[in-house]
Amino acid sequence: MKKIGLKRFLNKENLYRIIFESDTWGGKAFDVAVMLAIILSILVAFVESMPFVAGHYKLALEVLEYVLTFFFTVEYVLRIYCSPRPRTYVLSFFGIIDLLSTLPLYLSFFLPATRYMLLLRSFRLIRVFRVFKLFAFINEGYLLLYSIRRSLNKILVYFLFVIVLVIAIGTLMFMIEGSIPGSHFTDIPTSIYWAIVTLTTVGYGDITPVTPLGRFLSAVVMILGYTIIAVPTGIVSATMIDETKKKGKDGKCPRCNQNTDLDANYCKYCGERL
């Protein structure tokens, strides 16, 4: 009986329902267990980065990290084993994240700092939307990604303009401040670095102009920085507004692509206005 039960459990179809789906009790319990393990592993990484805490519990933290890594390794192997298209899963976004979740401890034997790559496991928490059927949030995420993808060409053109702008500003500042004794603007690359820091309103303060003309240019760049930051946000926002205003085509919701009633004002699946 035990052999039959084990054989039935290791059946690819049963494993697939448990590991990849969340419609069954076993599938949902497995996903919840994985998410709890992810949260626990992230907490372990946080504690390990604090020497005054990790020093007292070093052995316990190491054992816990080995156990969690073994769990994620077995899970990854089982996902490949029961997947109908293993290659597609391995090369997918979640497949790559799942692989990276298992590697940090193994890589740390050669490169100790890579153990903190396990924080990439936090990306796997995105599955919480699928587990708890939060499809409205998933649709909003798809809308955001689609809007960014549609706006990508405009953003790239704008980014190229910003690169040219910071090169010009950095060069101009070097011409103004470079000849001043004791100036921090020692070369054009350093001046361009200052232009990027100032234009993005970060302002580290490690490089500052000392001449009146240099300070005037610095003030202009600071004010210009607010408009520079706002433009990409406006591009994506305008695209999102255009997408949300689209009406359903051929009885389908423009957001979740589900069939809707032709006389409906809202999608009955995601609530999108039609």
N, C-alpha and C positions, 0 to 999 in steps of 0.2 A: 504493500500500500504506500509506504514511504517513497519507494522508487517511482511509482506511478505518479504520486503527488509532485515529486521533484521534477520529473520529466515534463509534467503538465505545466509547472511553473516556468521552466526554462524554454517552453515553447515560444517561438519568436512573436507570434501574434499576441499571446498573453503579455509578454514583456513589453511589446510595443504599446499596448493599451495602458499599461501601468506607467511606463517611463515617458512616453510622448503625449499621452492624452490625459485629460483631467475630468472626464465625464463620469468615470467610475469612482467608487470609494477608495479603491487601492491606488488609482492614479492620482487623486487629489491628496491622499495621505503621503504618497511618495514625493510629490512636488512640495508639500509643506515641509517635509523632513529635509529636502534639499535646501530650501530657503533658510530653515533654521540653522543648518550646517554652514551655509554661506555667511550668515550673520555672525555665528560663533567664530568662524575663521577670521572674519574682519576684526572682531573684538580682540582676538589673540594677537593679530598684527599690531593693533593699536597699543596693547599692553607691552608687547615685545619692544616697541620703539621707545618706551619709557624706562630707562635703566634703573631708576630708584624703585620701580615696582617689579620689573621683570627679574631683578636679581634675587628676589625672595622666592619666586615661583618658576625659576628657569626650567627645572626638570619637568614639572607638570605641564608647562606651556609647550615644551618640545614634544612630549608624548602626545599631547592633544593635537599638535600640528601634524605629527606623523599619522595619527588615526584619521584626521580629516582628509589629508592628502590621499591616503589609501582609499577612503570612501569615494572621493571624487574621481580617482583613477578607475576604480571598478565601475562607477557610473558611466564614465566616458566610454569604456570598452563595451559595456552592455548597450549603450546607445548605438554604437557602430554595428554591433552584432545583430540587433533586432531591427535596425532601420531598413526599409525596403530599398532605399538608394543610399548606401553608405557614403559614396563619393560626394553626393549632393549635400548630405549632412555635414561631412568633414569640412567642406569648403564654404559652408554657409556662415553667416555672422555668428549665430549661437554656437555652431560647431567649433569655430576658431576660439571663441571665448571659453567654451568648455575645455578645449585643449590647453589654453593658457592657464586655466584654473588648476590644472594638474602638474604643470611644469615647474613652478617656482621652487619648490623644495628640492627637486632633483637638480635644478640648475645651481642652487645655492652651494652645492658641494664644490663647484668650480668658481662661481662668482657669488660670494656671500650676499651682496646687496640685492640680487635678483629675487630673494625670498619675499620682498615686499611687493613684488608683482602680483602676489595673490590677491591684492586689493582689486584686481580686475574682475574678481568673482562678483563684485557688487553689480556688474552689468547683468548678471544672470537674474537679479531680482526683478528685472523687467517682466519676467514670466508671471509675476504676481497678477498682472492684468488678465492673463489667460486663465490662471487657476481659479480666480474668483469671479470670472465672467464680467470683468469690467470693460465691456466692449466699447462703451462710449469714450473711455480714455484712450483705448487703442486707436479708435478712429480719429481722435484729435491728434494723436501722435503721427498717424499716417498723413493727415492734412498738413501738419507742420513740415514733415520731411518732404512731401510733394511740393509744397510752396518753396522750400529752400532749393530743391532741385530745379524747379522752374525759374527761380531767380538767380541761379548760379552764374549764368553768362553775364548778367548785369553786374553782379557782385565782383566777378573776376575783372571786368573792365574797370570798375571803380577801384579795385585793389591795385591795379596797374597804375592808375592815376595817382593814388596815394603814394606808391613807391617813387614815382617821378617827383612828386611834391616834396617828400622828405629828403630826397637827394639834392634837390634845388635849395631847400631851406638849410640843410646841413652845410652845403658848399658856401652859401651866402654868409652863414654864421662864422664859418672858418675864415672867410675873407675879412670879416669885421673884427673877430676876436683872436685870430691865430697869431698875429704879430705882437700881441700884448704880452709883456713879461709876466711869467707865472700863470699864464692862461691855461685852463683845462682843455681848451680846444686845440689840441696838439696836432691833429691831422683830420682829414676829411671823414674817414670812417667813424672816428670818435664823435665828430660833429653830427653825422647822420644818426648815430645812436642817440645823441641828445635830442635831435629833432623828433625821432620816433617816441621817445619817452615823454617829451613835452606835448606832442600832437595828440597822443592817446590819453592825456591828462593824468598820467601816472605820477610823474614828477618825483623821481628819487632824490633829487637835490645834490647828487654827487658831482654834477657839472653845471656851473652857473655862469652867465655872462657878467662882466664887470663894467663894460662901457655903456653909456646912455643909449647909443644906437642898438647895441646888442640886447639890452633889456627891453627896448621898444619892440624889436623883432620878436623877442621871447613872448611878450604880452600878446602880440598879434597871433602867434602860433597857438598860444593857450586858448584864445577865444575861438580860433579856427577849429580847434580840436573838438569842440562840442558839436559843430555841424558835421565834422568828419565821421563821428561815431553814430550820429542819428541817421545818416543816409542809408546804410545797409539795413538797419532795422525797418526803415520806412519802405524799402523795396520789398522785403519779405512780408511785411504787414499788408501792403497793397495787394500782393499776390494772394494772400490768405483771404482777404476780403472778396476778391474776384471769385475765388473758388467757392466760398460759402454762399455767394449770390447766384451761383449756377443752378439752374432748375434741372430736375431729373429728366433724363432722356430715355424715351422708349419705356417708360414705366419703371425706371431704375433710379435709386438714390445716388446722387453724385458723390457722396462721401463713402458709404459702405457698400454700394453697388448691389444692394438687395432689391428685389422686386417690390414695388409699392403700388397702391391704388392710384389710378390716373387722376382722380378728383381729390386726393389727399393733399393737405397743406404741410404735413410733417411726416417724416419717415417713422414707421412704427417700430423700427429696429434700433436706430441710433438717435432719433429725435431731430434729425437735420431738417431745417425748413426747406420745403420744396417750392 
